[in-house]
Amino acid sequence: MSWNEEKVNKLKELWGKSHTASQIAEIIGGISRNAVIGKAHRLNLSAKIKTRSARSNQNFENSKEEKNLKPNRGRKSKFKSLIIEKDFEPENPKQLEELDENSCKWPIGHPDEKSFYFCGRSSLKDFSYCKLHLLYAYQPKGKKEEITDKDKEEVPEFIEKKIQSS
């Protein structure tokens, strides 16, 4: 497809009226959206057409400012506060049928054994586990230690200290 004088003039006219490249390609006919964009670029036509991302950037900046006004307490800060706390309530063994949405659902033992139960302590809001078991379940990214054969049965040192101090 070659650009003739008539098509170039039509492109300039439509581009000035803030039509999208797709609309211009459809109106002129026989050319693609990318051909329109390329020709407009080569003709140094102003970038009056705002892309979706440019329009949404304004909304993003406004929402970013609004978010800065709210105190932001993410998961990471919640976990930091858990590590500092040393008061763990005693375990409240429960069977599967006894669990509710406020119970810690950390399994203790093997499901095939008769002694199998769930922790049963009070779980934290928005989590399935109590304070202690959150420390097991959720670890910061990049902080997981490789488990060697001898470590598999050992309780991690920081959790052992938490258990002893409670």
N, C-alpha and C positions, 0 to 999 in steps of 0.2 A: 504494500500500500504506500503510495507516495502522497506527500502533502502538497496540494496545489494552493494557489493564492486564495481561492474561495474558501477552502477548508481552514486555512490558517486564520483568515478574518473571522470566520464563524467561531473558531476556538477562542480567539481573543474576546469576542463579544460575549459568548456564554461564560467564559472564565470570569469576566468582569461582573457578571450578574450572579456570581456565587453559586453556579451549578456545580454538582460533584463531577468528578472525572468520569464516572460511570454514566451519568446522565448525558454529558457532552458526547461521549463515544456513541451512545445510542442515538442521539439527535443527528450527529454528523453521519453516522452509519459507515460500516465497513472498516472500523478501526477499534482497537481494544482500549480499555481503560488505561493500561500501562503506556500505550502509544500516546494518549492524550497527556498523561503526566510527563512523559519524556519530552514531548514537543514543548509543553508549557515551560519546562525547566530550561530547555535550550533557548527559548524566546525570552527568558528572564522575566516571565510574568510573576507578579507579586503573589505571595502565598496567602491570598485572602481566604481561601477555602480552609476552614479549620477541620482538622481530622477529629475523629471520635475521641482519640486520646487527648488532643489539645482541649477539647470541650470538657472532658471529664477531669482533666488536670485542675481546672478551676474549682470544681466540686471537691476534688481531693485535697487541695490546699485549704479550703474552708473547713472540711471535716477534720483535717490534721490539726488546725488551730483549736477546734472544739474539743478534740481528744486531749490536747495538752492541758485544758482547763480541768479535766476530770482527774482525780487521783487514780493512777494506774497501778494496781497491785496484781501482778501476774502470778503464774504458777511457781516460777522460780523463787519469788519472795515468800510465797506461802511455805515452800519446802525449807527455806532458810530458817523461818520462824519455828518450824517443827524440830529442827536439829537443836535449836537452843533450848526448847522445852524439855523438861526431864520427867514430867508427871504422866505416867501411862496408867490408865485404869487397869484393874485386874481382868484377865481373860474371862469371858462368859461363854463357855462351850455351848454351841447350838447345833442342832441337826438341820438338814436342808429345809425341812418343812417349817422350822421355827424362825428362819431368817426373814427379816423385813428390810425395808429400804434404809433403815438407820443402823443396821448391823454390819459389822466387818465381815466380809465374805472370804477372808483368807483361809484356805483349806489347811488343816493340820492333820498330818498322817497321810495314809494311802486310802483312796476310796473303797478298796476291796476289804479293808480291815474293819473289824467291829468298833475299834476305838477311834475311827475317823470322825472328825467334827470340824466346825468352822469357828473361827476366833470369837465372834459374837460381841466384841467391844463396840462402843459407839463409833460409827464411821463419820468421817468429816463430810461436810456439805459438798456436794458435787463429786464425791469420790466413793468408791466401793469398799475402801479399807480404813482401818483406824490409823492413828498417828504412827505407831510403830511399823505397821506393815506397809505404809506409804513409803517409808525409807527403803524397804526392800524392793517394792514394785517400781517406783519411779526414780531413776537415777539420771543425773544431769548428762547431757550429750557429751561424748568424748571422755567421760570420767569412769566408764566401766572398766574394771580390771579383768584381765584374762584369767580364767579359772584354770588352775592346774589340777592334776589328779589329787594331790594332797589337800588342796583348798576346798574341794567339793563338799566335804562334810563339815568344814569349819564355818562358824558364824563369823561374818566380817567383824573386824575389831571395833569399828565405830558403833555397830549395832550391839555388840556384846557389852560395851560400856554403857549404852543406853539401858539395856536390860538390867544390868547390875545396879545402876543408879536409881532405878524406879522402885 
